[in-house]
Every structure is written in structure tokens, then in C-alpha cells.
């Protein structure tokens, strides 16, 4: 069983962050910004390293600068997605990660969202 919480350094303290409060990971120069239900936390690491330490079945990288927890995904378009924590924030999905994302989600009915599909009026 994986640990449901992680610790990070902040002003000389080890601070606890529960995995279920993480809504988004974003690269910010030499840091990864963790967007949580309680605010933002910048941790000096790479996105690759952060994802290696978090449960693989909980998070997925969708762009070179973004990763999201599966339980936060609200809507997926052909080149972006939206999360429950901020329904107006459009997070880009690169072609490289789009197909991998589709492999990890369950789609009821036909697979309607091919990356090179141009019809904007797709009903899900």
C-alpha cells in the first residue's frame, strides 16, 4: 500500500501534504508547483522526479510542463483538459501524451477523441 501523504521542506520544517489534496503539478523553472486544495507549494525538483515518487496509478503527465491526478480530470478535449479544482483552467495536452492518457482511462462507447480529429462538435 502506498503512503497517502508526502513530506516536503519549507522554511526549515518538513511539511506534510496528503496525496488527495493535489489537483495539478506544473513545471515552474527549477521547481514543480503543486496546486492543492489549500494553495500552492513550490518544490525544487523536476516533474519526472516528482512523478517517480508519487503513485503511478494516481497521476499522469499530459504535457512536458503538466501532470494531473486521474481523480481531478473533469473533461478531456483533443488538445486540452480541465480539472474539477478549477473548471476554467485549460491545461494543454501534447500529442505525445494524449494517446498515453487514453490508454489509462475507461471510455464508455466508441473512442471519439482521436488527436487529429478536427470536428469541434463532438458529443460525448
LUMTI-902601 format. One record per residue: x, y, z of N, C-alpha, C in turn; residue in one letter. Coordinates in pm, whole numbers, padded with zeros to 5 digits, always signed. Atoms other than C-alpha are relative to their C-alpha. Layout:
! LUMTI-902601
XYZXYZXYZA;...
//
This chain:
! LUMTI-902601
+00085-00119+00000+00000+00000+00000+00089+00124+00000X;-00082-00120+00008+00139+00339-00094-00037+00099+00111X;+00021-00101-00104+00176+00622+00153-00096+00106-00052X;+00095-00100+00048-00122+00861+00128+00048+00143+00022X;-00051-00134-00024+00093+01155+00233+00151+00005-00025X;-00141-00023+00030+00433+01302+00149+00045+00121+00079X;-00056-00115-00070+00664+01549+00317+00089+00080-00095X;-00087-00089+00077+00844+01847+00164+00058+00103+00096X;-00068-00099-00085+01083+02105+00306-00055+00140-00026X;+00048-00138+00011+00959+02457+00380+00047+00076+00123X;-00050-00085-00109+01146+02716+00591+00054-00081+00118X;-00062+00079-00106+01338+02453+00787-00090-00107+00060X;+00092+00101-00051+01035+02234+00851-00029-00104-00108X;+00055+00099+00091+00914+01911+00693-00152+00011+00011X;+00145-00022+00003+00556+01981+00592-00067-00119-00068X;+00073+00113+00055+00300+01711+00521-00099+00046-00107X;+00098-00025+00106+00096+01704+00200-00068-00133-00029X;+00076+00121+00028-00178+01444+00163-00021-00010-00151X;+00008+00020+00145-00195+01295-00185-00136+00040-00058X;+00133-00031+00051-00570+01352-00216-00029+00149-00015X;+00024-00144+00014-00537+01731-00193+00069+00058-00123X;-00072-00048+00118-00314+01756-00502-00094+00005-00120X;+00089-00019+00115-00506+01896-00801+00076+00010-00132X;-00076-00024+00123-00227+01971-01052+00147+00017+00034X;-00143-00026-00010+00150+01967-01097+00040+00079-00124X;-00042-00086+00111+00308+02240-01310+00147+00034+00015X;-00141-00037-00001+00672+02299-01402+00009+00152+00007X;-00023-00144-00017+00790+02643-01289+00150+00020+00017X;-00147-00011+00002+01158+02688-01386+00063-00124+00064X;-00066+00114-00066+01361+02466-01146-00088-00064+00106X;+00093+00048-00102+01055+02387-00937-00119-00069-00065X;+00131+00051+00039+00738+02187-00961-00099+00064+00097X;+00103-00064-00081+00437+02380-00839-00114-00101+00018X;+00110+00088-00036+00186+02158-00660-00120+00088+00034X;+00124-00070-00031-00163+02307-00673-00083-00094+00086X;+00077+00083-00092-00361+02176-00378-00129+00072+00038X;+00124-00061-00049-00698+02239-00218+00029+00113+00098X;-00037-00099-00101-00510+02454+00035+00092+00110-00053X;-00089-00101+00057-00297+02663-00202+00105-00063-00089X;-00108+00046+00086+00027+02624-00396+00126-00024+00082X;-00128+00032-00064+00355+02466-00294+00102-00017-00111X;-00110+00017+00096+00678+02505-00495+00107-00087+00063X;-00102+00093-00048+00922+02216-00454+00110-00007-00104X;-00114+00002+00092+01269+02223-00608+00026-00145-00042X;-00015+00132+00057+01260+01911-00823-00042+00008-00146X;+00049+00007+00137+01182+01802-01177-00135-00069+00001X;+00129+00069+00011+00843+01683-01293+00023-00150-00007X;-00033+00142+00010+01000+01349-01381+00027-00060+00138X;-00032+00049-00134+01136+01308-01028-00124-00001+00090X;+00123-00005-00081+00809+01417-00865-00093-00116-00036X;+00088+00108+00043+00610+01168-01073+00055-00137+00038X;-00062+00127-00039+00859+00890-00994-00026-00031+00148X;+00022+00020-00143+00794+00942-00622-00148-00013+00036X;+00144+00009-00025+00414+00965-00648-00054-00130-00060X;+00056+00125+00054+00189+00662-00714-00029+00010-00150X;+00014-00003+00146+00197+00580-01086-00146-00014-00044X;+00140+00018+00038-00170+00480-01089-00088+00118+00044X;+00074-00116-00050-00271+00817-00939+00018+00124-00088X;-00034-00119+00078-00103+01074-01169+00040-00037-00141X;-00046+00019+00137-00038+01111-01540+00050+00133-00056X;-00054-00118+00066+00178+01354-01732-00076+00020-00130X;+00078-00030+00120-00020+01528-02008+00070+00099-00093X;-00075-00102+00074+00236+01784-02128+00138+00005+00063X;-00134-00005-00060+00606+01849-02073+00001+00081+00130X;+00006-00086-00118+00502+02102-01807-00114-00031+00097X;+00117+00026-00084+00189+01945-01655-00023-00149+00025X;+00050+00133-00035+00070+01634-01474-00123+00020+00087X;+00124-00011-00077-00270+01571-01318-00031-00133+00066X;+00051+00124-00057-00421+01319-01081-00125-00043-00078X;+00115+00049+00075-00675+01097-01255-00132+00045+00062X;+00127-00034-00064-00941+01180-00996-00035+00148-00011X;+00029-00143+00020-00918+01552-01084-00045+00031-00143X;+00035-00026+00139-00987+01514-01458-00151+00012-00014X;+00142-00027+00020-01324+01669-01540-00038-00025-00146X;+00029+00011+00143-01321+01698-01922+00130-00010-00078X;-00116+00016+00087-01079+01593-02195-00041+00037-00141X;+00018-00036+00140-01065+01759-02535+00114-00058-00081X;-00105+00058+00083-00838+01679-02826+00138+00058+00029X;-00132-00057-00030-00562+01914-02710+00007+00070+00137X;-00002-00058-00135-00655+02019-02355-00095-00077+00090X;+00093+00058-00096-00827+01907-02039-00029+00102+00108X;+00043-00086-00109-00999+02065-01742-00010-00084+00126X;+00004+00073-00127-00986+01970-01375-00113+00053+00088X;+00108-00039-00091-01253+01978-01105+00039+00117+00088X;-00044-00104-00094-01044+02203-00879-00012+00141-00059X;+00014-00130+00067-01054+02486-01137-00056-00024-00140X;+00062+00036+00127-01305+02416-01417+00028+00095-00115X;-00030-00096+00106-01198+02728-01610+00145-00003-00045X;-00141+00009+00035-00828+02641-01620+00020-00105-00108X;-00024+00092+00111-00740+02488-01956+00145-00048+00006X;-00133+00060-00011-00444+02250-01927+00031-00067-00133X;-00032+00059+00131-00272+02163-02256+00036-00147+00010X;-00042+00140+00014-00232+01802-02365+00081-00006-00128X;-00080+00012+00122+00052+01738-02608-00031-00134-00067X;+00026+00123+00077+00017+01477-02882+00074-00120+00059X;-00084+00106-00057+00295+01278-02720-00069-00070+00116X;+00062+00056-00120+00093+01227-02401-00148-00033-00017X;+00143+00022+00020-00260+01220-02544-00035-00148-00009X;+00029+00142+00018-00252+00858-02657+00023-00079+00128X;-00027+00067-00128-00100+00750-02326-00114+00026+00098X;+00113-00033-00086-00378+00930-02141-00120-00087-00034X;+00115+00081+00041-00643+00747-02345+00015-00146+00042X;-00024+00139-00043-00481+00413-02254-00034-00020+00148X;+00018+00011-00145-00530+00488-01884-00140+00036+00049X;+00136-00033-00042-00894+00594-01883-00098-00098-00063X;+00104+00087+00054-01210+00395-01940-00102+00087-00072X;+00094-00076+00082-01430+00525-02221-00120-00089-00026X;+00123+00073+00027-01791+00412-02241-00045+00038-00140X;+00041-00027+00137-01899+00379-02603+00122+00009-00090X;-00112-00007+00094-01683+00443-02911+00104+00103+00042X;-00110-00092-00029-01346+00615-02884-00013+00117-00097X;+00032-00114+00087-01445+00957-03020+00111+00102-00014X;-00097-00110-00003-01139+01167-02945+00137-00041-00054X;-00130+00025+00060-00860+01092-03188+00074+00133-00009X;-00072-00127-00007-00582+01353-03167-00005+00085-00126X;+00002-00080+00121-00602+01456-03532-00142+00023-00052X;+00138-00023+00038-00981+01470-03543-00028+00150+00005X;+00018-00145+00007-01092+01819-03648-00141+00045+00032X;+00138-00038-00029-01465+01811-03576-00011+00053+00142X;+00012-00063-00131-01521+02054-03289-00134-00029+00067X;+00135+00020-00053-01884+01948-03243-00025-00145+00041X;+00013+00139-00045-01826+01604-03095-00081-00002+00128X;+00076+00018-00123-02084+01499-02840+00048-00126+00068X;-00044+00117-00076-01962+01267-02568-00115-00062+00072X;
//
